[in-house]
Amino acid sequence: MASFLKYLFAGLVRYWLMHIDYWQTISNRVEIATPLNSWKRLVEGVYLYDHNVNPYEGDAFHESPIMLIIFYYIMKKAPFVLPLLFTLLDLLTAFLLYRMSKAFVRILKDSQDKIMDEIAEDSKSMLLCNSQLNEASEYVLSVYLFNPYSILNCAGMTTTVIQNLLVAAALWSASGGRRVPACAFVALATHQALYPVLLIVPVAILLADVNKGCNKCSYIRTLLVFVLCWGFLIYISAFIMNGSYQYVYNTYGFILTVPDLKPNIGLFWYFFTEMFEHFRLLFVCAFQINALALYVIPLTLRFKTEPILLATVLIALSAIFRSYPCVGDVGFYLALLPMWKHLFTFMQQKFIVGCAFIITSALGPTVWHLWIYSGSANANFFFGVTLSFATAQIFLITDLLFAFIKREFTLKHGSSREVDGKPAKLVLR
């Protein structure tokens, strides 16, 4: 009953925000809408397609042809259902995250039982009980449903709502050992936004662990299914556009080359606004390598036994470093953090990070107003806020990883230590 009331209240809040007078303001905010996910641009693309104009010939539409054709038919047949549709899709995302966290709890409990003999005697009090594990799923559900970032993302009717649903479905499918649905959902998310391609690594590891087969064979099968699904989606998209692959440049190419420098909460726009043109290619490649490839191998090697933690970190890093991020990306990975509630004791920067999130979330719209409407600030002020917001997120992720390592070490070696030959005790606050 309590869970039903959560869904009901969260859904009513989202639906109400879509019908207030300030909805246009919400849906056009730079923190919420980007050139990739904007509802306004989606409507324009559908309008052009409806009038037999290729929406990819201009610079306004950057969604995949599959999204284009789906929303074309919805807007033609039943446009009045769109607010309800976005609300239900966001609630479904919350439900899938809840189910995924339930599966994660079982995996965590099994892994904890396997290492029972390796745990130091004075660290056994740190072992997780069933009530603590069950609480984590409820926190995941609540954080996603009532996080202001997620609520505003849904209220703005951005297509990030659909991307979050696909990623949640991929994680839920992988945690249950369902290879084909997991790969299909990762391929769909990748086809829409490109950066979710990183998830194929933790998904492959998780599927191998859950299905308990030959790891190498499982990895190859997962990769093969993913490539086939992604290739099929590319072919279907070209079929929708009458055999033309022109859309590729205005979707994947747009994400990779970053031609639109409209301000957002990311790091690309300001840097490339100030960049000399003959250096642009070098730094675009450097930024995209940082977002797409730099962290995957080292993190996989270190956290290969914890694929869900690896997935959480990769989702967070892509939300920080992608070319066109929005608060919907941030709200999604924040909802995954309660699964690691048992690590919060070992985290040292919770208060600083929390304050930074609150302050930057309040300062961002304020500085934007001062810059754009009052003319009493400039781009440096707004970028300073977005840089602080990104820094807070980086501190959060690194603190989480260090907390995992510290807990892992303490479980194995105990909390007692000797300093200069004298016994010392690790005190957790």
Secondary structure, DSSP 8 states (H G I E B T S, - for coil): -HHHHHHHHHHHHHHHHTTSTTHHHHHT-TTT--TTT-HHHHHHHHHHHHTT--TTSSSS--S-HHHHHHHHHHHHH-GGGHHHHHHHHHHHHHHHHHHHHHHHHHHHHHHHHHTGGGS-GGGGGGS--HHHHHHHHHHHHHHHHH-HHHHHHHHTT-THHHHHHHHHHHHHHHHTT-HHHHHHHHHHHHHHHSGGGGGHHHHHHHHHHHHTS-HHHHHHHHHHHHHHHHHHHHHHHHHHTTT--THHIIIIIHHHH-------SSSHHHHHHHS-GGGHHHHHHHHHHHHHTTTHHHHHHHSTT-HHHHHHHHHHHHHHHSSS--HHHHHHHHHHGGGGGGGGGG-S-HHHHHHHHHHHHHHHHHHHHIIIII-SS-HHHHHHHHHHHHHHHHHHHHHHHHHHHHHHHHHHH-SEEEETTEEEE----
